[in-house]
Amino acid sequence: MTSSPQQPEGLVLCGLDGSNPLAFLAALGTLRTLSLANQCLNECVRMSWRSGISWTPILHTTSRLTQEDLLETIDCVLARSFDAHPLNALENRDDLRNTLVKWAGKSKATDRQVVDFLSALCSDLAPDATSQLQTVRCDYFMGNLRGILAKTQKTHLHRALFVPWDYADALDNLSLHIEPTEDRRYAYQWHRPAGDPTRNRRGGMIGANRLTVEAFPFFQSFATGDKLSTRGFTGLRMDNTRWTWPIWSCALEYHEIASLLGLPELQADNLDVQRLRARGIVTAFRCRRILVEKTPNFTSATAMF
């Protein structure tokens, strides 16, 4: 990045729509990745949202940030293989307690990425439970992660962040199953869901899924009985689980956003709009987590105000 005066307008990630759960998570993953990359430069990265045809995220940095700057930075920083990613620590879920103890002992304030991922996706107090943000079946999850990390190219990131989504990427073994359009029941499509040949050709956005992987540490989980409660979610059963996320107008840093995502006020049945707007939240979206046969899905989101 080249040095320049403050850039108040920021870099608009015009490909992302804050009402789409996958796009919202991709925005958070982009912010987190760029924030970690800029730590050595002591440069603060913030994000806000602006309204238009949709709610679009804006990155704010001290130095002028171009599309190419952002793509070059995150493309260099993102791990290319599962073995090089902090999530590799989850490979051995059969010995989850010892895995968590080992990494907690190693964790430092300046280097805690593995622990952040582990505490978002699992808990030794409920070793068989998964994060409410995880909708890929457990027997496919690691394989899908491997595929997403290995296949993502810079062009995929560009298409996710800066152009309208065309869903031109394969879905098979390359999806986190967060995009609501992946709810493919018999009544919704020509082909049978099992063995649908179109999944090998199109329907997904690999770049958005790759960036979403980096958003997991925003959503810490804790054990509630034999299940996990995840930040931003309400309910533990398939008939009452929902996820509510905010859209904010002021430019916020990573840790400020993490706090905002967990506001109790966002989980109320009837939101106190005045109280939320006083915190800079201009709208909020809510979707349900449902079960279709054996596979969880997110529904399309509804604006809460």
DACORNOR-V641930 format. One record per pair of residues at least 4 apart in sequence whose ideal C-beta (glycine too) atoms are under 8 Angstrom apart, sorted by sequence separation. I is the first residue (numbers start at 1). J is the second residue. D is the distance in whole Angstrom. If there is no record, write none. Layout:
i=I j=J d=D
i=I j=J d=D
This chain:
i=7 j=11 d=8
i=16 j=20 d=8
i=19 j=23 d=8
i=20 j=24 d=6
i=21 j=25 d=6
i=22 j=26 d=6
i=23 j=27 d=7
i=24 j=28 d=7
i=25 j=29 d=6
i=26 j=30 d=6
i=27 j=31 d=7
i=28 j=32 d=6
i=29 j=33 d=6
i=30 j=34 d=6
i=31 j=35 d=6
i=32 j=36 d=6
i=33 j=37 d=6
i=34 j=38 d=6
i=35 j=39 d=7
i=38 j=42 d=8
i=51 j=55 d=6
i=52 j=56 d=6
i=61 j=65 d=5
i=65 j=69 d=5
i=66 j=70 d=7
i=67 j=71 d=6
i=68 j=72 d=6
i=69 j=73 d=6
i=70 j=74 d=6
i=71 j=75 d=6
i=72 j=76 d=6
i=73 j=77 d=6
i=74 j=78 d=6
i=80 j=84 d=7
i=81 j=85 d=7
i=84 j=88 d=7
i=92 j=96 d=8
i=95 j=99 d=6
i=96 j=100 d=6
i=97 j=101 d=6
i=98 j=102 d=6
i=99 j=103 d=7
i=100 j=104 d=6
i=101 j=105 d=6
i=102 j=106 d=7
i=103 j=107 d=6
i=107 j=111 d=7
i=108 j=112 d=6
i=112 j=116 d=6
i=113 j=117 d=7
i=114 j=118 d=6
i=115 j=119 d=6
i=116 j=120 d=6
i=117 j=121 d=6
i=118 j=122 d=6
i=119 j=123 d=7
i=123 j=127 d=7
i=130 j=134 d=5
i=136 j=140 d=5
i=137 j=141 d=7
i=140 j=144 d=5
i=141 j=145 d=6
i=142 j=146 d=6
i=143 j=147 d=6
i=144 j=148 d=6
i=145 j=149 d=6
i=146 j=150 d=6
i=147 j=151 d=6
i=148 j=152 d=6
i=152 j=156 d=5
i=153 j=157 d=8
i=154 j=158 d=6
i=155 j=159 d=6
i=156 j=160 d=6
i=157 j=161 d=6
i=158 j=162 d=6
i=159 j=163 d=6
i=170 j=174 d=5
i=171 j=175 d=5
i=175 j=179 d=7
i=178 j=182 d=8
i=184 j=188 d=6
i=185 j=189 d=8
i=189 j=193 d=7
i=191 j=195 d=8
i=192 j=196 d=7
i=197 j=201 d=7
i=198 j=202 d=6
i=199 j=203 d=6
i=205 j=209 d=7
i=206 j=210 d=6
i=207 j=211 d=6
i=208 j=212 d=6
i=209 j=213 d=7
i=210 j=214 d=8
i=211 j=215 d=7
i=212 j=216 d=8
i=215 j=219 d=7
i=223 j=227 d=7
i=224 j=228 d=7
i=229 j=233 d=7
i=236 j=240 d=7
i=237 j=241 d=6
i=248 j=252 d=6
i=252 j=256 d=4
i=253 j=257 d=7
i=254 j=258 d=7
i=255 j=259 d=7
i=256 j=260 d=6
i=257 j=261 d=6
i=258 j=262 d=7
i=259 j=263 d=8
i=263 j=267 d=8
i=264 j=268 d=8
i=268 j=272 d=7
i=272 j=276 d=6
i=273 j=277 d=6
i=274 j=278 d=7
i=275 j=279 d=7
i=277 j=281 d=6
i=291 j=295 d=7
i=292 j=296 d=8
i=18 j=23 d=7
i=19 j=24 d=8
i=38 j=43 d=4
i=50 j=55 d=7
i=51 j=56 d=8
i=65 j=70 d=6
i=79 j=84 d=4
i=82 j=87 d=7
i=83 j=88 d=5
i=107 j=112 d=4
i=122 j=127 d=7
i=136 j=141 d=5
i=151 j=156 d=8
i=152 j=157 d=7
i=158 j=163 d=7
i=160 j=165 d=7
i=169 j=174 d=7
i=177 j=182 d=5
i=183 j=188 d=7
i=184 j=189 d=5
i=191 j=196 d=4
i=198 j=203 d=6
i=204 j=209 d=7
i=223 j=228 d=6
i=224 j=229 d=5
i=235 j=240 d=4
i=236 j=241 d=7
i=252 j=257 d=5
i=266 j=271 d=7
i=271 j=276 d=6
i=276 j=281 d=4
i=277 j=282 d=7
i=291 j=296 d=6
i=292 j=297 d=5
i=17 j=23 d=5
i=18 j=24 d=5
i=38 j=44 d=8
i=49 j=55 d=5
i=50 j=56 d=6
i=59 j=65 d=6
i=79 j=85 d=4
i=82 j=88 d=6
i=93 j=99 d=8
i=123 j=129 d=7
i=159 j=165 d=7
i=186 j=192 d=7
i=191 j=197 d=7
i=222 j=228 d=7
i=223 j=229 d=8
i=234 j=240 d=8
i=235 j=241 d=4
i=265 j=271 d=7
i=290 j=296 d=7
i=291 j=297 d=8
i=16 j=23 d=4
i=38 j=45 d=6
i=49 j=56 d=7
i=92 j=99 d=6
i=107 j=114 d=7
i=122 j=129 d=7
i=134 j=141 d=7
i=159 j=166 d=7
i=175 j=182 d=7
i=186 j=193 d=7
i=189 j=196 d=7
i=191 j=198 d=6
i=221 j=228 d=4
i=222 j=229 d=6
i=229 j=236 d=7
i=234 j=241 d=7
i=235 j=242 d=6
i=265 j=272 d=6
i=289 j=296 d=6
i=290 j=297 d=5
i=15 j=23 d=8
i=16 j=24 d=8
i=49 j=57 d=6
i=50 j=58 d=6
i=106 j=114 d=8
i=107 j=115 d=4
i=122 j=130 d=7
i=130 j=138 d=6
i=136 j=144 d=5
i=185 j=193 d=7
i=221 j=229 d=7
i=233 j=241 d=6
i=234 j=242 d=5
i=252 j=260 d=7
i=276 j=284 d=7
i=289 j=297 d=8
i=290 j=298 d=8
i=18 j=27 d=7
i=48 j=57 d=7
i=49 j=58 d=7
i=90 j=99 d=8
i=121 j=130 d=7
i=122 j=131 d=7
i=159 j=168 d=8
i=184 j=193 d=5
i=221 j=230 d=5
i=227 j=236 d=5
i=233 j=242 d=7
i=234 j=243 d=8
i=248 j=257 d=8
i=289 j=298 d=6
i=290 j=299 d=6
i=16 j=26 d=6
i=35 j=45 d=5
i=47 j=57 d=6
i=48 j=58 d=5
i=89 j=99 d=6
i=121 j=131 d=5
i=220 j=230 d=7
i=221 j=231 d=7
i=233 j=243 d=5
i=234 j=244 d=7
i=265 j=275 d=6
i=266 j=276 d=7
i=288 j=298 d=7
i=289 j=299 d=8
i=16 j=27 d=5
i=34 j=45 d=5
i=47 j=58 d=7
i=59 j=70 d=7
i=103 j=114 d=5
i=104 j=115 d=6
i=120 j=131 d=6
i=130 j=141 d=8
i=171 j=182 d=7
i=219 j=230 d=5
i=220 j=231 d=5
i=225 j=236 d=8
i=232 j=243 d=6
i=265 j=276 d=6
i=287 j=298 d=5
i=288 j=299 d=5
i=47 j=59 d=6
i=48 j=60 d=7
i=103 j=115 d=5
i=184 j=196 d=7
i=219 j=231 d=5
i=224 j=236 d=6
i=232 j=244 d=6
i=248 j=260 d=6
i=287 j=299 d=5
i=46 j=59 d=7
i=47 j=60 d=7
i=120 j=133 d=8
i=121 j=134 d=7
i=156 j=169 d=7
i=218 j=231 d=7
i=219 j=232 d=6
i=232 j=245 d=6
i=263 j=276 d=8
i=271 j=284 d=6
i=287 j=300 d=7
i=13 j=27 d=6
i=31 j=45 d=6
i=45 j=59 d=6
i=46 j=60 d=4
i=89 j=103 d=6
i=167 j=181 d=7
i=246 j=260 d=6
i=287 j=301 d=4
i=45 j=60 d=7
i=46 j=61 d=8
i=103 j=118 d=6
i=246 j=261 d=7
i=266 j=281 d=8
i=286 j=301 d=6
i=287 j=302 d=7
i=31 j=47 d=5
i=45 j=61 d=6
i=245 j=261 d=7
i=263 j=279 d=7
i=285 j=301 d=4
i=286 j=302 d=6
i=13 j=30 d=7
i=44 j=61 d=8
i=246 j=263 d=7
i=285 j=302 d=7
i=43 j=61 d=6
i=44 j=62 d=7
i=100 j=118 d=6
i=266 j=284 d=6
i=285 j=303 d=6
i=286 j=304 d=6
i=28 j=47 d=8
i=43 j=62 d=5
i=99 j=118 d=7
i=260 j=279 d=7
i=284 j=303 d=8
i=285 j=304 d=7
i=27 j=47 d=7
i=43 j=63 d=7
i=246 j=266 d=6
i=283 j=303 d=6
i=284 j=304 d=4
i=182 j=203 d=7
i=245 j=266 d=8
i=260 j=281 d=7
i=283 j=304 d=7
i=284 j=305 d=7
i=100 j=122 d=8
i=181 j=203 d=7
i=182 j=204 d=8
i=244 j=266 d=5
i=283 j=305 d=6
i=38 j=61 d=7
i=100 j=123 d=8
i=101 j=124 d=8
i=151 j=174 d=6
i=244 j=267 d=6
i=100 j=124 d=5
i=34 j=59 d=7
i=89 j=114 d=5
i=179 j=204 d=7
i=31 j=57 d=8
i=96 j=122 d=6
i=147 j=173 d=4
i=148 j=174 d=6
i=179 j=205 d=7
i=30 j=57 d=8
i=34 j=61 d=8
i=86 j=113 d=5
i=90 j=117 d=7
i=97 j=124 d=4
i=147 j=174 d=5
i=148 j=175 d=8
i=172 j=199 d=5
i=231 j=258 d=8
i=31 j=59 d=7
i=86 j=114 d=4
i=89 j=117 d=7
i=90 j=118 d=7
i=96 j=124 d=5
i=148 j=176 d=7
i=171 j=199 d=4
i=172 j=200 d=5
i=252 j=280 d=8
i=30 j=59 d=7
i=89 j=118 d=6
i=93 j=122 d=7
i=144 j=173 d=6
i=170 j=199 d=7
i=171 j=200 d=8
i=175 j=204 d=5
i=179 j=208 d=8
i=232 j=261 d=5
i=276 j=305 d=8
i=27 j=57 d=4
i=86 j=116 d=8
i=87 j=117 d=5
i=97 j=127 d=7
i=143 j=173 d=6
i=144 j=174 d=7
i=170 j=200 d=5
i=174 j=204 d=6
i=231 j=261 d=6
i=232 j=262 d=7
i=246 j=276 d=7
i=250 j=280 d=4
i=18 j=49 d=6
i=86 j=117 d=5
i=90 j=121 d=7
i=96 j=127 d=5
i=144 j=175 d=6
i=170 j=201 d=6
i=171 j=202 d=8
i=178 j=209 d=8
i=231 j=262 d=5
i=248 j=279 d=8
i=249 j=280 d=6
i=86 j=118 d=8
i=90 j=122 d=7
i=144 j=176 d=7
i=170 j=202 d=7
i=171 j=203 d=4
i=174 j=206 d=6
i=248 j=280 d=5
i=273 j=305 d=5
i=140 j=173 d=7
i=144 j=177 d=8
i=169 j=202 d=7
i=170 j=203 d=7
i=171 j=204 d=4
i=176 j=209 d=5
i=234 j=267 d=5
i=248 j=281 d=5
i=249 j=282 d=5
i=271 j=304 d=5
i=87 j=121 d=8
i=93 j=127 d=7
i=168 j=202 d=5
i=169 j=203 d=8
i=170 j=204 d=6
i=175 j=209 d=6
i=178 j=212 d=6
i=232 j=266 d=7
i=247 j=281 d=7
i=248 j=282 d=7
i=271 j=305 d=6
i=19 j=54 d=6
i=167 j=202 d=6
i=169 j=204 d=4
i=174 j=209 d=7
i=246 j=281 d=4
i=247 j=282 d=6
i=18 j=54 d=7
i=19 j=55 d=6
i=34 j=70 d=7
i=37 j=73 d=5
i=167 j=203 d=6
i=169 j=205 d=6
i=170 j=206 d=8
i=176 j=212 d=6
i=247 j=283 d=5
i=17 j=54 d=4
i=18 j=55 d=3
i=37 j=74 d=7
i=167 j=204 d=6
i=169 j=206 d=4
i=176 j=213 d=7
i=246 j=283 d=8
i=247 j=284 d=7
i=10 j=48 d=7
i=12 j=50 d=7
i=17 j=55 d=7
i=18 j=56 d=7
i=167 j=205 d=6
i=169 j=207 d=8
i=246 j=284 d=5
i=247 j=285 d=7
i=17 j=56 d=7
i=18 j=57 d=7
i=34 j=73 d=6
i=37 j=76 d=8
i=136 j=175 d=7
i=218 j=257 d=7
i=245 j=284 d=7
i=16 j=56 d=6
i=30 j=70 d=8
i=33 j=73 d=8
i=34 j=74 d=6
i=37 j=77 d=5
i=136 j=176 d=6
i=165 j=205 d=6
i=218 j=258 d=5
i=244 j=284 d=6
i=245 j=285 d=6
i=16 j=57 d=6
i=33 j=74 d=5
i=36 j=77 d=7
i=135 j=176 d=7
i=136 j=177 d=5
i=244 j=285 d=7
i=245 j=286 d=8
i=14 j=56 d=6
i=134 j=176 d=8
i=135 j=177 d=4
i=219 j=261 d=7
i=244 j=286 d=4
i=13 j=56 d=7
i=135 j=178 d=6
i=165 j=208 d=7
i=218 j=261 d=6
i=243 j=286 d=7
i=12 j=56 d=6
i=13 j=57 d=5
i=30 j=74 d=7
i=33 j=77 d=6
i=242 j=286 d=6
i=243 j=287 d=6
i=12 j=57 d=8
i=13 j=58 d=7
i=33 j=78 d=7
i=133 j=178 d=8
i=160 j=205 d=5
i=242 j=287 d=7
i=243 j=288 d=8
i=12 j=58 d=5
i=13 j=59 d=7
i=159 j=205 d=7
i=160 j=206 d=8
i=161 j=207 d=7
i=242 j=288 d=5
i=243 j=289 d=6
i=11 j=58 d=7
i=160 j=207 d=3
i=241 j=288 d=7
i=242 j=289 d=7
i=10 j=58 d=4
i=11 j=59 d=5
i=159 j=207 d=6
i=160 j=208 d=4
i=241 j=289 d=4
i=9 j=58 d=8
i=10 j=59 d=5
i=156 j=205 d=8
i=158 j=207 d=7
i=10 j=60 d=4
i=11 j=61 d=8
i=156 j=206 d=4
i=157 j=207 d=4
i=160 j=210 d=8
i=161 j=211 d=8
i=10 j=61 d=8
i=91 j=142 d=7
i=156 j=207 d=4
i=160 j=211 d=6
i=238 j=289 d=7
i=8 j=60 d=8
i=90 j=142 d=7
i=238 j=290 d=6
i=7 j=60 d=7
i=157 j=210 d=7
i=238 j=291 d=4
i=7 j=61 d=6
i=11 j=65 d=5
i=152 j=206 d=5
i=156 j=210 d=7
i=157 j=211 d=7
i=7 j=62 d=8
i=10 j=65 d=8
i=11 j=66 d=7
i=151 j=206 d=6
i=152 j=207 d=6
i=243 j=298 d=7
i=6 j=62 d=6
i=7 j=63 d=7
i=11 j=67 d=7
i=233 j=289 d=7
i=7 j=64 d=5
i=152 j=209 d=8
i=7 j=65 d=7
i=87 j=145 d=6
i=148 j=206 d=6
i=152 j=210 d=4
i=238 j=296 d=8
i=4 j=63 d=6
i=5 j=64 d=8
i=11 j=70 d=6
i=1 j=61 d=8
i=3 j=63 d=6
i=4 j=64 d=4
i=82 j=142 d=7
i=85 j=145 d=8
i=244 j=304 d=7
i=2 j=63 d=7
i=148 j=209 d=5
i=149 j=210 d=7
i=1 j=63 d=5
i=2 j=64 d=7
i=148 j=210 d=5
i=1 j=64 d=7
i=82 j=145 d=6
i=1 j=65 d=6
i=82 j=146 d=4
i=85 j=149 d=6
i=149 j=213 d=7
i=81 j=146 d=8
i=148 j=213 d=7
i=82 j=149 d=5
i=1 j=69 d=5
i=81 j=149 d=6
i=82 j=150 d=8
i=145 j=213 d=7
i=80 j=149 d=6
i=81 j=150 d=6
i=79 j=149 d=6
i=80 j=150 d=7
i=78 j=149 d=8
i=1 j=73 d=8
i=78 j=152 d=7
i=36 j=113 d=8
i=75 j=154 d=5
i=75 j=157 d=6
i=71 j=154 d=6
i=74 j=157 d=6
i=133 j=216 d=7
i=131 j=216 d=8
i=71 j=157 d=6
i=133 j=219 d=5
i=71 j=158 d=6
i=131 j=219 d=7
i=132 j=221 d=7
i=71 j=161 d=8
i=131 j=221 d=5
i=67 j=158 d=8
i=70 j=161 d=7
i=67 j=161 d=8
i=129 j=223 d=7
i=67 j=162 d=6
i=121 j=216 d=6
i=120 j=216 d=5
i=132 j=228 d=7
i=120 j=217 d=5
i=125 j=222 d=8
i=126 j=223 d=4
i=129 j=226 d=6
i=131 j=228 d=6
i=132 j=229 d=7
i=133 j=230 d=6
i=120 j=218 d=8
i=123 j=221 d=6
i=125 j=223 d=4
i=126 j=224 d=8
i=128 j=226 d=7
i=129 j=227 d=5
i=130 j=228 d=7
i=132 j=230 d=4
i=117 j=216 d=6
i=120 j=219 d=5
i=122 j=221 d=7
i=123 j=222 d=6
i=126 j=225 d=7
i=129 j=228 d=4
i=131 j=230 d=5
i=117 j=217 d=6
i=120 j=220 d=5
i=121 j=221 d=7
i=123 j=223 d=4
i=126 j=226 d=5
i=133 j=233 d=8
i=116 j=217 d=4
i=119 j=220 d=5
i=120 j=221 d=6
i=126 j=227 d=6
i=132 j=233 d=4
i=119 j=221 d=7
i=126 j=228 d=6
i=113 j=217 d=7
i=116 j=220 d=8
i=123 j=228 d=6
i=122 j=228 d=7
i=180 j=287 d=7
i=183 j=290 d=8
i=185 j=292 d=6
i=132 j=241 d=6
i=183 j=292 d=6
i=120 j=230 d=8
i=133 j=243 d=8
i=132 j=243 d=7
i=183 j=297 d=4
i=182 j=297 d=7
i=183 j=298 d=8
i=183 j=299 d=7
i=180 j=297 d=7
i=177 j=295 d=7
i=180 j=298 d=5
i=177 j=296 d=8
i=179 j=298 d=8
i=180 j=299 d=6
i=177 j=297 d=7
i=178 j=298 d=6
i=180 j=300 d=5
i=180 j=301 d=8
i=87 j=213 d=7
i=85 j=213 d=8
i=87 j=216 d=8
i=30 j=161 d=7
i=78 j=210 d=7
i=26 j=160 d=6
i=26 j=161 d=8
i=78 j=214 d=7
i=74 j=211 d=8
i=23 j=165 d=8
i=15 j=159 d=7
i=16 j=160 d=7
i=15 j=160 d=6
i=16 j=161 d=7
i=15 j=161 d=5
i=14 j=161 d=8
i=15 j=162 d=5
i=13 j=161 d=5
i=14 j=162 d=6
i=15 j=163 d=5
i=13 j=162 d=7
i=14 j=163 d=8
i=15 j=164 d=7
i=15 j=165 d=7
i=25 j=178 d=7
i=22 j=176 d=8
i=135 j=289 d=7
i=22 j=178 d=5
i=21 j=178 d=5
i=22 j=179 d=4
i=132 j=289 d=6
i=137 j=294 d=7
i=21 j=179 d=7
i=137 j=295 d=6
i=20 j=179 d=7
i=21 j=180 d=7
i=20 j=180 d=7
i=135 j=295 d=7
i=135 j=296 d=4
i=134 j=296 d=8
i=135 j=297 d=6
i=135 j=298 d=6
i=33 j=211 d=7
i=26 j=207 d=8
i=29 j=210 d=8
i=30 j=211 d=5
i=33 j=214 d=5
i=26 j=208 d=4
i=29 j=211 d=4
i=32 j=214 d=5
i=22 j=205 d=7
i=25 j=208 d=8
i=26 j=209 d=8
i=29 j=212 d=5
i=32 j=215 d=6
i=27 j=211 d=8
i=29 j=213 d=7
i=30 j=214 d=8
i=23 j=208 d=6
i=26 j=211 d=4
i=29 j=214 d=4
i=32 j=217 d=7
i=22 j=208 d=5
i=25 j=211 d=8
i=26 j=212 d=5
i=28 j=214 d=8
i=29 j=215 d=4
i=32 j=218 d=7
i=22 j=209 d=7
i=25 j=212 d=4
i=28 j=215 d=4
i=26 j=215 d=7
i=22 j=212 d=6
i=25 j=215 d=4
i=28 j=218 d=5
i=60 j=251 d=5
i=16 j=208 d=8
i=55 j=247 d=5
i=58 j=251 d=8
i=49 j=247 d=5
i=49 j=248 d=6
i=50 j=249 d=8
i=48 j=248 d=7
i=49 j=249 d=7
i=48 j=249 d=6
i=48 j=250 d=6
i=48 j=251 d=4
i=47 j=251 d=7
i=48 j=252 d=7
i=46 j=251 d=4
i=47 j=252 d=6
i=46 j=252 d=6
i=46 j=253 d=5
i=45 j=253 d=7
i=44 j=253 d=6
i=45 j=254 d=7
i=47 j=257 d=7
i=35 j=253 d=7
i=35 j=254 d=5
i=24 j=245 d=6
i=21 j=243 d=7
i=32 j=254 d=6
i=31 j=254 d=6
i=21 j=245 d=8
i=31 j=257 d=7
i=55 j=283 d=7
i=18 j=247 d=5
i=28 j=257 d=7
i=51 j=282 d=7
i=49 j=282 d=7
i=10 j=251 d=7
i=24 j=285 d=8
i=21 j=285 d=8
i=19 j=285 d=5
i=21 j=287 d=6
i=18 j=285 d=7
i=21 j=298 d=5
i=21 j=301 d=6
i=20 j=301 d=7
i=19 j=301 d=5
i=19 j=303 d=7
